[in-house]
Structure formats: structure tokens, C-alpha cells
């Protein structure tokens, strides 16, 4: 398990209602699931996260990275689509 700090940007921050939160999780996928679960099934939050790209310690998270075991504390950034870029 690792300490995963999720930093939300732009619309993801608005949907989350916080800038940053931290979870103990084994994978990126687990951390995202914990964030969703903590909001009691908020459909808008889940929708926004579904649109997000993620960076793990500054590197893009690909599909295989979502289930790779985390062994060190990490920062996960949730980046919703941005207009113009």
C-alpha cells in the first residue's frame, strides 16, 4: 500500500469540492475508487473523473499503470479536458 495524494485541477477540483485529498491504496485504480466511494456515488464526480487524464508523479498514467502495484508514496493529478489544449 502507498499513500496516494490526489490533486484535482479545474473542473475535477470543482466536482471533488477539494483541491487535494490523500488515500492509502495499492493501485491508482484503487485510489480513484476510494475517491468515488467517499462521495457516496456522486454521479457528476464519477463522470468528471471518467473524462480525466491522470499524471502519476508527473508522468502520464496509461491503462496498464492503473493496476500496477504502488510501493512508494505518490502524487496523482486528475486533469479534466481543457478548452484549447
Secondary structure, 3 states (H helix, E strand, C coil): CEEEEEEEEHHHHHHHCCCEEEEEECCHHHHHHHHHHCCCCCHHHHHHHHHCEEEECCEECCHHHHCCCCCCCEEEEEECCCCCC
